[in-house]
Amino acid sequence: MRKILVVEDEDAIREVLALNLRLAGYEVTEAASAEQALAIFSPAAGFDVAILDIMLPGMNGFSLCETIRRDSTEIGIIMLSAKAMEQDKIRGLSIGADDYMTKPFSISELLARVEAIARRVSHQTEAVNSAEPEGRMVSGAFVLDQKSRVLYKNGETIDLTQVEFQIMELFFSNPGVALVREKILEGVWGENYYGDVKIVDVNIRRLRMKIEDEPSTPKHILTVWGYGYRWNA
């Protein structure tokens, strides 16, 4: 059974989310604050997805997301907010969230997004467990180690989130090919993903900060204007 962590300080909202997730077949753990969530969470706890409200008492959802992401690159993270401001969405995605939903939202849409992320997390875990010890993809000075889920550039380690790793796998599998944003979205988030295609741009920006010598003038992840991105080793 897939495990979901729900962190929401409003009891009524948390209870509704937890009830519907349980009815959908998930094992749900609830927390009313970031501090409570951190007392529960650990990579060994085996959570597939964490649903984090941003406006929490004490530590906010952004800081909680960063803390969880530092401890686990595998867990899927969905952030919830009453704010519809674009910068909040971009900030959440930039610090490691996989998805972002603005309140109010439909339970059916939330369940669809949870299922899509949980399925991806499950598939990636299976891929890691079944990968050959020497399973690697090489592209120029870059090596993508599929067993350790780490990227190397000139022998130097670059830690990636699960989403970032999957984007790099897609690039390495399509060297020199211009990939439309929708193809990247479908390849990483799944064909039933309901979210905004801008999530691709945010993750590309984050990847460039990690792998490019000069992120403002990228030499490896190139923009194909009005279309998408192309990998250049």
N, C-alpha and C positions, 0 to 999 in steps of 0.2 A: 504494500500500500504506500502510495506517495505521501510524503510528509510536508505540511505547509505550516509556516510560522506567520501568524497574523499579529501585527503590532499596531494597535489603534487605541487611543485613550478614551474615546467616546464609547461607553458600554453598549449602547443600542446598536451602533454601527458595527462594532466588533462582533457582537453576538449574532447579528444577521449574516455577516460574512462567514463566520465560523459555522453556523447552522447550514447554510447553503453549500459550503465546501464539504462538510461531512455528508450531506445528502448526495453529493456528487461522487462520494467514495473516497475522499481524502482523509488522512489522519491529521487533525488540526491541533496546534498548540497556540494558546492565546497569551498575549502580553499587553499590559496597559501603558507601558513606558519603555523607552530605549534601555534604561538601566535593568528593568525586569527581563527584557529580551536578551540582553548580553549575559545575564545570569543563566539563561536557558541555552543559548546558542553556543555551539562549538562545531568545527568541521566534522567531528566524530558523531554528532547528533543525527546526521543523515538527512537534514532538511533538503527537499528538492527546490522549494520556492519560499521566499520571504515576501510578505506583503507589508509595506512600511508606510504609515501615515507620516507626512512631513511635520505637521504642527503637533509635536508631542511635548509634554511637560518635561523640563530638564533638558537633556540632550535631544536635539531635534532629529528628524528623519534623515537629513542629509549626512550628519555626523555618524548616525547609526549605520547608514548604507556604506560609508567609507570604512568603518570599523569592520563590518561583516565582510566586505569585499577584500580587505587586507588578509583576513583569515581564510577566505575561501574564494577561489576563482570559479568554482563549479556551480555554486548555488545560483538559481535564478532570482532576480530581485525586481519586484514591481512597486513603484512608489505611488502613493495616493495623496492628492492635495485638493483643497477647496479653491486654490488659486489656478487661474487659467493663463497666467503670465508665461510667455514664451521662454524667458530667461530661467524661470524655475524648472521648466521641462528640460532645457538644455543642461542646466547645472546637474540635475539628477542623473541624466544619461552620461554626462561627462565624468561623474565620479564612480561610475560602475553599475548603475541600474540598467536592467534589460528593457524595462518598459515603464510607462508613466500614464496614469489615468487621473482625470480631473473629476472631482465630485460635482454634481451627482452623476452616477453612471449606472448602467443596467447590470444586474447580477449576471445575466446570461453572457454579456460581453466580458465581464471579469472572469467568469468561469472558462470562457473560450481562450482568453489570454493565459490564464494559469495553466490550462491543459497544454497549450502550444509550448510554453516555456518548460513545463515539467517533462513533456515528451522529449524535447531537445536535450535537456539535462540527462535524462535517462539514456538516450541514444549515445550521448558523448561519453557517459560513464562506461557503457558497454563497449564502446570503441576503444577506450583507454585500456580496459581490462583484457580485451582480446588482441590488442596490438602486439606485433612482434617487438622484442626488446630493441631491435635496431631499426624500427620503422621510422624513416626520416624522409623529408622532402627537402631538396636542395635547389636553391635559386640564387646564382651568383654568390655573393658573400653571406647569404642568409641560409640557415638550416632550421627547419621546423621539425622538432622532435615530437612525434606523435605519441610516444609513450609517456614522456614526462610533461607534455603539453607546454613546452618552453620553446621560444624562438631564440636563435643565436645569430648575432651579427659579428662577423670577423672573430668568432670565438667567444664574444661577450654575451652574457645572458640577458635577455629581455623578457621580463615576466608579462604575460598577457592574461586578460580575462578570457572566459570561455568564448564570449562573443567575438572578441578580437582574434582569438586563435582560429575560429571558424572562418572569419573573413580572410585571414591569411591563407588558410587551406584553399579557399575558393580562388584567391589570386594565384597561388602556386600551381593550381590545377589548370589555370587559364592564362599562362604568361603572354603578355603582349596583347591580350584580347580586351577590347572595351566592353566592360560589364555595365549594363544599365542598372540604375538603382533598384528597380523592381526585382531584377534577377538576384541581386545581392540580398535583398530583403527576403525573398522567397527561399534562397539557398541557406540562409542563416536562421531566420525567425520562423520559417515554415510558410506554406502556401495559404494557410488559413489565418495568418496574422492580421489583426484589425487595425493596427496602429499606423502612425504617420511615417512616410518614407524618409522624413528628415532624421529619423533615428540612425539611418545609414551614414548621413553626413557627420553627425556628432561622433560616431564611432570611428570614422575615417580620420577626423580631426585628432582624436585621442591617439590613434595608431601613429599618425605622423609625428606627434610629439615624442613618441617612444622610439621610432626607428629612423627618422630622417635626421641628417646632420643639421639641416636648416629647415625646420617645419614650414616656414613661410615660403620657401622655394623648394618644394619637394622634388626629388629625383627618382623616387621609387613608386610612390602611389600618386599617379598623375590624374588630374581632373580632365575628363572629356566633357567640355562645356555643353550644357543642355542635355546631357545623356547620362553619364555616370563616371566610372573610374577605370583606370588601366594600370596593371602592375608592370613595372620596369625594373629588372634586377640590376 
